[in-house]
């Protein structure tokens, strides 16, 4: 590892290989995917692909469905509270809920509001009195917290439309 970060500046002009980037810049305006629509968690499902089990959470507004690919730990974090199960020791999302509660805040809602390069983006909306803050979050974490707080989950209209295509 070089001592001076400036020495290793080669390759910083494009994202690393794991980033979903096809080499072309795309014009996009954040937040232009329409009004948020309340959805329900239909469930967490798994399927086998190339000898590996993939998990996804399925959200629905009643007519349209949005499957969001998640990891196995996130699948468990969402499934446990949906099933009414409680582990012997608190999981990370339980800890986060406890911290938010003890600080006097509540989770007002989560919004999955952006989709770019096959990646969904979400925000937590925390509320305390007249204060509200917005925190960027992975959709799987946002959903895991929403089911613990019994908070509404909203998805931008354009994401629901795109998922139906």
Steps between C-alpha positions, in 0.01 A plus 500: 500500500652834402581752771357790301148448363586730210753243377228241439258721309499278190163344438306749711337645191251210488322298770645169625407176327230405754306821424230447234643732238494434128738780404234739374389800699123506536300815549270469795327731740472362854151504642321501165335161538164633612301516819549232765232231530446290813586132459483186712758230548359194324779284636862398477580228249797300383588327176798304378715649228823337383516287814463803727186606690395856421254688724259779420232697679180554306317831544154566356250784479224248427539507123871544432784304658865593555751223575818629668800269517642477854760297686428205731556701820267775381243233406512369857485854643176564311346154545538470879273793596253414222467153654475645851821320600749655735856370528656439843729799450419818307607521138655816355163638384355437846792693648443788258132507593590512871745786441244700298235439770728593790604822327131594480468469124266286291510366148229692314544318166750353258508595136662306219540794270767429242618232261825535312711233328274225640557626858216624720551788744300575814466755777393477862284788624549537875270723703521664842254776590523762224829361373537259212824371355565293191773235494621312192467126546508172310144389417546171685602681819217750459246219462646309799456812715154580359364159598641546853341846538184410307583803286367555148717398205466716191638446150527764226234460233763470225668207677167316524437566130852389400471177701180413316667519159 
